[in-house]
Amino acid sequence: MGRLADWARAEWGLLYVTAREPLRTRNLRALPMTLGAVCLTAVLQYVQNQPWGYRPVQNLGAVRAEDPLWLALLRTPLSLFVPALDLPVWGALAQILCVFGIAEVCLGWWRTLAIAYLATLAGTLYARVGIALGPHAPFGLPWSDAQVVDTGPSAAVVGLAVFVSWRYGAYLTSAAVTLAMVVEVLVKENLAGKEHLAALMAVGTLCLAVAVRHRYGLFAGRRPRDAQRRSGSRSGRGSGLPPIQS
C-alpha cells in the first residue's frame, strides 16, 4: 500500500493540490461552466427524446460529414452537448462532470471550453478527410459514415483528460488514455474511435506548442508564488511548466 500511495502521490499530487483549494473554499461555485454544461446536456437529452423536440435539436446540434462545411461548423459548438441517442445519457453527464470539472478548476472555464472545442472540431474535420480518402486508405472511412450523426462530449473529454494530465505531470494517466483510444480503434474500427484519435492529435499538437513556448523562455521570471509552494508536493517530478492561473 505504501508504494501504491507513493505512486499515486507522484502521479496525481500536483493535480490534487491544484484542484483541492478551489473546491474546498468554493465548493460547486468553482464549477459554474461544468454545472451549466451538465444541465444543458440533460435538457437536450430530454428535448430530443420528445416527439416535438427531436427535429429542432437535430437542426441545431447534429453534425454529419455529408452536411455543408459551414453548417457543420455552426452546429459543432452545440453538438458537444447533444448526447448520442444510442448511448446512455448518464455516461455523458458523468464524463462532463468529472473531466470538465477538473479541467475547469485547473485551467479556468474559457481554456477548458477552448480545448474541448478544439478536440471536437478536430474530430468533425477528420470525418470529412477520412471519407474523402475512402475506406481502403489507412486513415480512411467508408462512405456510409457521411450520414452518421456525430454528437456528444467524448472527443472533448478525451482531449481534456490528456491535456490536463500532461499539464500537471500525470504522464502515465495521459499515456493510458491515449493507449485506450488506440485499442478502441483496433478492437472496433468506427467513426467515433478514429475521431478520438484525431482529437488526441490536435491536443498533442497543442501540448507541443505549449512546451515549445515554455522552452524558449516566454514564462521566464513569472513563476507564481503558489506554484513555488506546490513544487515540494511533486518531489521534483512534473511537467516543468508553471501551473495555469485561472
C-alpha positions as a printed Julia matrix, in Angstrom:
246×3 Matrix{Float64}:
   0.0    0.0     0.0
   2.87   2.33    0.75
   4.32   2.01   -2.74
   0.92   2.45   -4.3
   0.31   5.6    -2.24
   3.73   6.95   -3.21
   2.98   6.3    -6.87
  -0.43   7.98   -6.64
   1.12  10.97   -4.9
   3.81  11.25   -7.55
   1.34  10.83  -10.42
  -1.55  12.99   -9.22
  -0.07  15.06   -6.41
   0.2   18.35   -8.28
  -3.22  17.89   -9.86
  -4.75  17.16   -6.46
  -3.14  20.17   -4.8
  -4.22  22.44   -7.64
  -7.87  21.32   -7.54
  -8.24  20.93   -3.78
  -8.18  24.55   -2.65
 -10.82  25.96   -5.05
 -13.15  23.03   -4.36
 -12.64  23.29   -0.61
 -13.27  27.02   -0.4
 -15.89  27.48   -3.12
 -17.47  24.04   -3.46
 -19.76  23.88   -6.51
 -19.28  27.6    -7.13
 -15.86  26.67   -8.52
 -17.58  24.79  -11.37
 -20.11  27.15  -12.97
 -19.32  26.2   -16.58
 -19.26  22.48  -15.81
 -22.59  22.56  -13.99
 -24.07  24.59  -16.83
 -22.78  22.03  -19.34
 -24.27  19.16  -17.33
 -27.65  20.91  -17.17
 -27.57  21.78  -20.88
 -26.75  18.18  -21.8
 -29.57  16.86  -19.63
 -32.06  19.32  -21.12
 -31.03  18.47  -24.68
 -31.37  14.76  -23.9
 -34.89  15.29  -22.63
 -35.9   17.52  -25.54
 -34.52  15.28  -28.29
 -36.47  12.33  -26.9
 -39.77  14.19  -27.23
 -41.81  13.98  -30.44
 -41.72  17.77  -30.74
 -38.06  18.17  -29.82
 -36.08  15.71  -31.91
 -36.04  17.75  -35.11
 -35.08  21.11  -33.52
 -32.16  19.52  -31.66
 -31.01  17.82  -34.86
 -31.24  21.08  -36.79
 -29.21  22.96  -34.17
 -26.68  20.43  -32.96
 -26.44  17.32  -35.17
 -23.29  17.18  -37.31
 -22.88  14.86  -40.3
 -19.97  14.73  -42.71
 -22.39  15.0   -45.62
 -23.57  18.42  -44.41
 -22.1   21.6   -45.92
 -18.97  22.59  -44.03
 -20.34  25.97  -42.95
 -23.41  24.29  -41.46
 -21.31  21.7   -39.64
 -19.12  24.43  -38.16
 -22.19  26.31  -36.94
 -23.58  23.17  -35.28
 -20.3   21.93  -33.78
 -20.39  24.01  -30.55
 -23.82  22.73  -29.53
 -23.12  19.21  -30.82
 -20.66  18.78  -27.96
 -23.59  18.82  -25.51
 -26.07  16.72  -27.52
 -25.86  13.15  -26.15
 -25.7   10.31  -28.65
 -29.08   8.61  -28.9
 -27.59   5.1   -28.86
 -25.64   5.6   -25.6
 -26.88   6.07  -22.01
 -27.02   9.74  -21.1
 -25.62   9.17  -17.62
 -22.28   8.3   -19.22
 -22.08  11.67  -20.97
 -23.16  13.5   -17.81
 -20.56  11.7   -15.69
 -17.81  12.44  -18.22
 -18.66  16.13  -18.31
 -18.95  16.43  -14.53
 -15.66  14.7   -13.79
 -13.36  15.69  -16.64
 -14.76  19.14  -17.4
 -14.92  19.84  -13.66
 -11.26  19.01  -13.04
 -10.23  20.94  -16.13
 -12.28  24.0   -15.17
 -10.75  24.13  -11.68
  -7.21  23.7   -13.01
  -7.32  25.62  -16.3
 -10.24  28.03  -15.96
 -13.55  27.83  -17.78
 -12.56  29.53  -21.03
  -9.43  27.41  -21.54
 -11.48  24.31  -20.8
 -14.05  25.23  -23.43
 -11.35  26.17  -25.95
  -9.6   22.81  -25.62
 -12.93  20.96  -25.67
 -13.95  22.67  -28.89
 -10.52  22.14  -30.42
 -10.8   18.4   -29.81
 -14.39  18.25  -31.06
 -13.61  20.29  -34.16
 -10.62  18.08  -34.96
 -12.9   15.05  -34.96
 -15.53  16.8   -37.06
 -13.0   17.85  -39.7
 -11.26  14.48  -39.7
 -14.52  12.74  -40.63
 -14.61  14.72  -43.86
 -10.99  13.96  -44.65
 -11.43  10.26  -43.84
 -14.46   9.93  -46.1
 -12.63  11.74  -48.9
  -9.76   9.24  -48.57
 -12.13   6.3   -48.82
 -12.37   3.0   -46.94
  -9.16   1.49  -48.35
  -6.83   4.26  -47.2
  -5.01   3.78  -43.85
  -6.98   6.55  -42.17
  -9.98   6.46  -44.46
 -13.65   5.94  -43.71
 -16.48   4.26  -45.65
 -18.93   6.49  -47.47
 -21.73   5.36  -45.17
 -20.1    7.26  -42.28
 -21.03  10.53  -44.01
 -24.59  10.0   -42.79
 -23.68   9.16  -39.18
 -24.9   11.72  -36.65
 -21.79  12.92  -34.83
 -22.62  14.36  -31.41
 -21.58  14.02  -27.79
 -18.76  15.1   -25.47
 -16.47  12.07  -25.87
 -13.83  13.69  -28.1
 -13.72  16.75  -25.85
 -13.42  14.56  -22.76
 -10.52  12.61  -24.26
  -8.73  15.79  -25.28
  -9.2   17.47  -21.91
  -8.12  14.37  -19.99
  -4.88  14.14  -21.94
  -4.1   17.86  -21.77
  -4.77  18.23  -18.04
  -2.87  15.04  -17.21
   0.11  16.18  -19.26
  -0.03  19.75  -17.96
   0.12  18.61  -14.33
   2.69  15.87  -14.72
   0.38  12.81  -14.68
   2.17  11.33  -17.66
   1.13   7.72  -17.07
  -2.51   8.79  -16.95
  -2.12  10.71  -20.19
  -0.42   7.72  -21.82
  -3.11   5.35  -20.53
  -5.9    7.45  -22.05
  -4.04   7.58  -25.35
  -3.42   3.83  -25.34
  -7.07   3.14  -24.56
  -8.13   5.16  -27.6
  -5.71   3.27  -29.84
  -7.02  -0.06  -28.53
 -10.58   1.16  -29.14
  -9.81   1.67  -32.82
  -8.02  -1.68  -33.12
 -10.89  -3.57  -31.48
 -13.77  -1.71  -33.08
 -12.81   0.42  -36.05
 -15.55   3.03  -36.33
 -16.04   6.74  -36.81
 -16.11   7.61  -33.11
 -12.84   5.81  -32.36
 -10.97   7.47  -35.2
 -12.36  10.86  -34.22
 -10.96  10.3   -30.75
  -7.53   9.76  -32.3
  -7.93  12.96  -34.3
  -8.79  14.8   -31.09
  -5.68  13.35  -29.44
  -3.51  14.52  -32.32
  -4.93  18.04  -32.09
  -4.43  18.22  -28.32
  -0.97  16.65  -28.65
  -0.03  19.43  -31.05
  -1.3   21.95  -28.51
   0.81  20.33  -25.77
   3.85  20.54  -28.02
   3.17  24.22  -28.74
   2.87  24.99  -25.03
   6.1   23.1   -24.28
   7.98  24.92  -27.05
   6.64  28.25  -25.83
   7.86  27.48  -22.34
  11.18  26.1   -23.6
  12.12  29.38  -25.21
  11.63  31.36  -22.02
   8.31  33.08  -22.56
   7.43  32.21  -18.95
  10.85  33.09  -17.53
  10.7   35.12  -14.36
   6.95  34.59  -13.98
   6.83  31.57  -11.67
   3.87  32.33   -9.37
   4.13  32.04   -5.59
   1.52  29.31   -5.35
   3.47  27.25   -7.88
   6.51  27.58   -5.64
   4.51  26.3    -2.7
   3.29  23.34   -4.77
   6.68  22.35   -6.1
   7.5   20.4    -2.99
   4.48  18.13   -3.36
   5.87  16.55   -6.52
   9.35  15.64   -5.27
  10.85  17.29   -8.3
   8.6   15.49  -10.78
   6.21  17.27  -13.11
   5.78  18.91  -16.48
   8.24  21.69  -15.7
   5.58  24.22  -16.64
   4.12  26.73  -14.19
   0.53  25.85  -13.25
  -2.08  27.78  -15.19
  -3.7   30.61  -13.29
  -7.47  30.74  -13.76
